[in-house]
Amino acid sequence: MPVRKTESRIPAGLQPADLGQAVVATDNRCALVSYVTSPIVVTRENVYVVFVTDPGLAGNTVSYEWTLVENGGPPSVQTTDVGELAYTPTSQGSLSVSVRLLGNGNTEQAQLSLQQAVIPPNEELNTLLNEAANQPGPSLGSPEVLQELINEHNLYYQNVTPQTAEAGDGFKRFVFSMVYDGASRKNRTERRAHLRQLALSLNTASADFATLSSSGAGVCEIRPLLLSMILPGMTAFTLLPEEANQRRVQVEQLLQSLATLDEGKRIDLFNILRFPKSNIVHCGRILEKLRDTYFNTTNFGDVLTGMSGARSQWIIGQYRQGPIQRN
């Protein structure tokens, strides 16, 4: 099948490396992006996506041949109709990921390769989880969610920074809490299914983009509507009525307007939400926008601790259902 719309463009203003570990063809016609940046963890699934941004190459590509080699061993070769592959490494060491873009008659149109180190799961986390399981009292949290965050997304939320610099680690701690909460609300399978439906709404119109956009997407559970409000040239940042019925009506109007946005902009929203790295970065930008809207003289350390955490709870509420006009 031809290159899908969702793999036909990199979000405006971003580079492939803003989405994950990336390699770009020397002629800039295509790019390969890994959800998780090397090193990846053995026995944990990772996803690879090929973007074909050149229209000529996109028109000539009909399938993708993937070759995965662990530690120089025998290759695992898989062919897909779309530019996406999920793969789980089975041994520690090294992983080579290559993909050939094939045209009619299996003629090679382009090739991309990515190298990654494969390491064991975080030993310190495993020790803490094992100790917590054998001790009375409060637990550390969901072992499954913590394994995902520490082994896959740690590099992303550790490096996230506010657009306006401030002292302390309040911003980073707030972002981590939202990543944890988002990953807890939908497991990996549920998140993947929701993203597949969003992709279908863009690629085939067999699902309704407006309806799907009312639910949070990706690891931080970001609503596409709210994301569109903080990106230039999309939906205006709109404070919703406090009264529930009025708010419901306005949200529905905004969702319908979102569904009629330029197709390229809707694809950009999807791809920002799709990749954990860009999802986490934009979660931070949303938190910063909401802080600036409601508590613009307060740093994130005070947002988390001041007023017994009331400010942070308000921001979380707006992240989930707002932003609401305060009376």
N, C-alpha and C positions, 0 to 999 in steps of 0.2 A: 504494500500500500504506500501511497505518497507520504512524505513527512507530515506528521500531524501539526496542526496549528500551534499546539502548546509547546512544540519543540522547534518552532520556526523563528523565534526571536528571544533575545536576552532583554530583561526588563530595562526600560529607558533609564539612563543615568547609572546603570550598574555594569560591571564586567563579570565574565564567567566566574572569576575567583571570589566575587562577592556572594556567590551561591554555595560554594564548597571548594574542595580541591579540584583544580581545573587544568586542562591542557588545551591550548588553542592551536589549530592548524596554522602552518606558516603563511598560508594565503588568506587566513581569517575567514574562511568559508564555513567552518564548523568548529565545534568545541565539545569536549567530553568533561562532564562534571560528576564528581563523587559526592554523595550526601555527607560522608564522614571524611575528614581530613586525616591523612596518614600521621601516626600509626593507627591502623584499625585493629579491632580485637577479634581473636580467633573465636569461631562458632557464633559470632553475632552478624546478622544479615546487614548488608550494605546495599545501596541502590546507586546505579550509574545511569546517567542521562546524556544522550547525544543531542546537541542543538545544531541544526543546519540552517544557518542564517542567509546563505546565498540562494536566491530563487532558482538559479539554474541547477545547482547541485541538488536542491530539494526536489525539483521536478524529475531528476534522473534517478533518485534513490528509491528503491522498492523494498529493501530488506537490510538487516544488520547481522553480520556474522561476528560473534564475540569469541575471543580466545582468552582463557584464564589459565595462568600457569603459577602454581605454588612451588616455591623453592627450586625452580628449574626442572620440575618433574614433568610428567606427561600432561599435555594440554587438555583442558576441558573446552570443547567447542559447542556453542549454542547459537541458534539463529532465531531472531525475533522479527516480527512485522513492524514493531514500533521501536523508537530509539530509547528504550529503557530496559534495564536488566537488574534483577535482584540476585545477589550472590552471597553465600556464607562461606568464608574461608574455613578450612578444616584443620590447618596446622600453622604453627608459629613460624615466622621467618620472613619471607617475601612473597608478594603477589604482583604479578604482571597482568594488567587488563588491557587488551587490545580490541578494537572494533573496526571492522571493514564495512564501509557503506557500499552496498551492492546495487547495481542497476539490472536491467533486463539481461538474461543469460548469465547472471552472477558475475558480471564485469565490475571490477573494483572502481569506484568513483572517488573514494578518499579513505584514509586510514588514520586512526588516532591511537595512542598508547599512553598508559598511566602506570606508574610504579608506586607501590605502597609497601610499608613494613607491616607485619602482622605480629601483634604482641599478646601476651596473656591478659585475662581480665585483671582489673585493679585489685591487687592483693590486700591493700589496707581496707578497702571497702568490704571485701569478702570476710576479712577477719572481724570487722565491726558487726556485720550482719549475723555472722555465726555466734558472736558473743551475745548480741541482743536477743537472739532466738532462745538462748539458754538462761536469760536473766528475767526476773519479774520487773514490772514497771513499764513506763512508756517505751514504745518501740521507736526505731529510727525513722520509720515511714515505710512505704511500700518498697520491698526489695526489688521488684521488677522495675519500678520507675527509677529508683536510685541506680540500678545497674545501667539502665539506658542513659541517664544523665551523665554519670561519671565516665562510662566507657565510650560514649559516642559524642556527647555535646559539650563536654567539659571545656574544651578549647574555645568554643564559641561564647559561652556565657562568661568565662573568665576574662575574655578580651573585650567584652562589650563596654562602651564608654558613652556618657551623655554627650550630646552635641554642645552643651554649655558646661564647661568643666567646673567641678566643685570638689571640695575636700571630702575625704572619708570614702567608705565603701557602701554607703546606703543605697546608691543606685544599683550597684552590682548585686547586692543582696535582694533587692526588690525584684530585679529581673529573674534571678534564680528562683525565687518563690513562684513567679508566674510560669516559668518553664516547668517546675515541678507540678504545679496545679494543672497546667494544660495537659501534661503527659498523664496525669492521674484521671482526668475527665474522660479521655478516650484512649484506649490502648492502641498499640501499633496497628493492629488489624483494622480497628474501627477508623483510625485516622487515614489509613491507606484507602479504605473503601470510600470515605467521604471525598478524598482527593480524586479518586477515579471518577466519581460522579461529577465533580466540578470539571474535570477534563472532558468528560462526555458532553457536558453542556456547551463547551467551547468548540469541541472538534466535530460533533455530529448534531448538536441541538436536541439530543434525545433525552436530556434532563434539563430542568429549569434552573437557570443560573440565579435568578432572583430568590427563589425558595432556598436553594442551597447556600446562598450568601447570608442567610439569617443565622447560620450556625458557625461556630468557631472552627477554623481549619489549621492543620499543622500542629507542630509540637507545642506551641504556646496558645492554641485555641483562639487565634485572631479572627474576628469577624471581617470578611472582605469589605463590608460597608464601612466599618471604622477605619480600616487600613486606607481605603480610598479617600477618607477625609484628611489624612495627614500627608498624602502624596501630591505634589504639584500637578495642577491641570486635571484633576479628577473630580471628586465630589467636594463641594464646599463644606468646611467644618461647621456643622449645624448642631446647635443646642436644642434638644428635644423637650417638649412640654413635660412637666412633672406629672400631670394627671394621666393615668394609665391608658384610658381609651383614646385620648387625644394623641398620646405618644405612639400608640399602636398604629393609628391612621397615618401619622407622619412617617414612621419607619417604613410602612408599606409603600408609601409614595417614593421614599428615597431608594428603596430596593428596586422598584420598577425603573427609576432613573438610572440606577447602577447597571441594570440589565441592558439599557440602551446606550451605554457608553461605547465609544469607539472600540472595536473588537481588539485592537492591539493593546489598549489599556486594560481590558478585562483579562487578556492573556498575561500581561505583566503582573496584575494582582495575583493570579493563580501561581505563577512561578516564584514570586516572593514568598508566598505562603507555603509552597511545596517543599522548599529546601530548608532544613533545620537552621543552617547558618543565617540566611536572610530572614527567616521567621523570627529568630531570637533577636537579631539586630533591630528589626522593625517593632517587635514587642517593646524594646527599650525606648524607641522613638515615640510610640504611642503613650507610654507611661510619662515620658517627659512632657508631651503635649498636654496631657491631662493634668499633670502637676502644675504646669504654667497657667492653665486655664482656671484652676480652682485655688491654688496655693502658691502664687507666683513669687512670693518672697521667702519661701521655705525650701531648705535643701532636703535631699532624700533621706538623710539621717534623721532629721526631725519629722519628716513624713512618716517614717516607720515607727518612731518611738514617742513622739509628742502626742498629747491628748489621748494617751492610752491606745495609740494606734488608730484613732478614729479617722485621721486623714487618709492613711493607707487603705482602710476599708472602704472609704468613699471612692477613692480612685479605682479600686478593684471593681466596685459596683458599676462605675461608668464604663470600665473596660468590658464588662459582661453585658450591659444593657443600655448604656448611654451613648453619648454624653447628654446629661439632663440639665436643663436650666434650673439653677438654684433660686428659690424665691427669698 
